[in-house]
Amino acid sequence: MNSPAPYFHWGFILISLPNLILIAVMLVLFAVALIAPFPHGGGHHGADDDD
Amino acid sequence: MTEAGDESTGASPAGPAGGDRAEGAPGAEAGWTAAVRDQLTRRLTIEELLPTRQPAYVGSWVYVFGVVTIAALVWVVVSGVVLALMGSAWWHTSSLGHFFNSIHFWSVQMFFIFMVLHLWGQYWGAGWRDGRAKTWMVGVVIFLVSIVTAFTGYLVQQNFDSQWIAVNAKDAVNSTGLGGFFNVLNFGQMYGLHVMLFPIAVTLLVVLHILQVRSKGVVRPLGDPYVADAGVSTAPGGPAR
């Protein structure tokens, strides 16, 4: 914990492993949010969708 | 039109988008108080402020990111109030202080993570459509002010880390010409900004952002063929802006 994090260096990109992992987790979370089914309470629609 | 003489309710019968009550209509009260009240009741009815139903397309996890960001902000503020009350000696030496310090730090991490996820959702969904440009821009300002707020937080940790950050940051800030107004080596200034001015700014902007979202409603997904409220088309190929 008290040692410096490993860094990755590709061209002008320099990023630490923790930050890289965080960005990857965020991308996965965003993708899951797009495709995961959302629980619909009663399955009713909005008022403007009913008519 | 009969609205000019209708002062029984604030809710305009013309609907959520604001109706068409004419400015300076006969019978309207004079004065800025009445003008502000009319603007508020026309732009945001209580039904829009506290809706019980949402359109079907809101049933997606993507729309959860915004409210999770707000939840994180609540924890940031609550833990920040406790830290401000107890002081740096407490948060550095006691186990409970460490706990609240960690709550403050990690709720800030959650705030930024979910704010960025919310930003992605709105960017790729073009959330600024159909008169929501101001809502988008207030969100941009919240993002920027939040970054400065978090930065001042790193500067007032009262440890070697904050000193290291301040000494390195001073050159960057001075290079922008702002060093005379925003001195990162001035602990009193940074602490005052971090516990008072910036939190109030972020909170007020978030409240404004929520009111804007409530006023306009959640933007329809791209490609949705339906026609939205007040006749504003959201059909593919060119909604009114």
Boltz contact constraints between the chains, C-beta under 6 A:
constraints:
  - contact:
      token1: [A, 30]
      token2: [B, 117]
      max_distance: 6.0
  - contact:
      token1: [A, 30]
      token2: [B, 120]
      max_distance: 6.0
  - contact:
      token1: [A, 33]
      token2: [B, 61]
      max_distance: 6.0
  - contact:
      token1: [A, 33]
      token2: [B, 62]
      max_distance: 6.0
  - contact:
      token1: [A, 36]
      token2: [B, 61]
      max_distance: 6.0
  - contact:
      token1: [A, 38]
      token2: [B, 59]
      max_distance: 6.0
  - contact:
      token1: [A, 38]
      token2: [B, 60]
      max_distance: 6.0
  - contact:
      token1: [A, 38]
      token2: [B, 61]
      max_distance: 6.0
  - contact:
      token1: [A, 40]
      token2: [B, 59]
      max_distance: 6.0
  - contact:
      token1: [A, 45]
      token2: [B, 56]
      max_distance: 6.0
  - contact:
      token1: [A, 46]
      token2: [B, 53]
      max_distance: 6.0
  - contact:
      token1: [A, 46]
      token2: [B, 54]
      max_distance: 6.0
  - contact:
      token1: [A, 46]
      token2: [B, 55]
      max_distance: 6.0
  - contact:
      token1: [A, 46]
      token2: [B, 56]
      max_distance: 6.0
  - contact:
      token1: [A, 47]
      token2: [B, 53]
      max_distance: 6.0
  - contact:
      token1: [A, 49]
      token2: [B, 55]
      max_distance: 6.0
  - contact:
      token1: [A, 49]
      token2: [B, 56]
      max_distance: 6.0
